[in-house]
């Protein structure tokens, strides 16, 4: 996978994850419990808010730099494995069975270390995911606080992300107010 593609995928994954967490933390339960007609529902475009926050850009840059650094480590391990495998293939026919077995075990260990590193850094729940959660937690909290403040001020009991709705009157959109609150 090319690095640019991985960075784009990381950025998309980051934004999707932040949107998902924010949506899940917003008050969805009151929608189910409240009596019909007793609530005022608002809409917010979390993606637009994220795009305008300098903290998001900073977090994405840190995450990309970290991912790039770990990608270089992964590339180094891949090159070492490939070089060892190529060396083994050249001498394979001239080695005794015991020496071949030893070299194959060494190659297998190198390959396992390569896979382990890749999973630890880039796999689900790996270091990159943990770094993302660490970087975006304060941003999530800041957005949620601003949404709550605007919702309380405007008298909304439920706020839904624009991505999750089918229709809304534009008067219910509080995105601009949340962005103002964050500045």
Buried (B, 14 or more C-beta within 10 A) or exposed (E): EEEEEBBEEBBEBBBEBBBEBBBEEBBEEEEEEBEEEEBEBBBBBBBBBBEBBEBBEEBBEBBBEBBEEBBEEBEEBBEEBEEBBEEBEEEEEEBEEEEBEEBEEEBEEBBEEBEEBBEEBBBEEBBBBEBBBEBBEEBBEBBBEBBBBBBEEEEBBBBBBBBEEEEEEEEBBBBEBBBEBBE
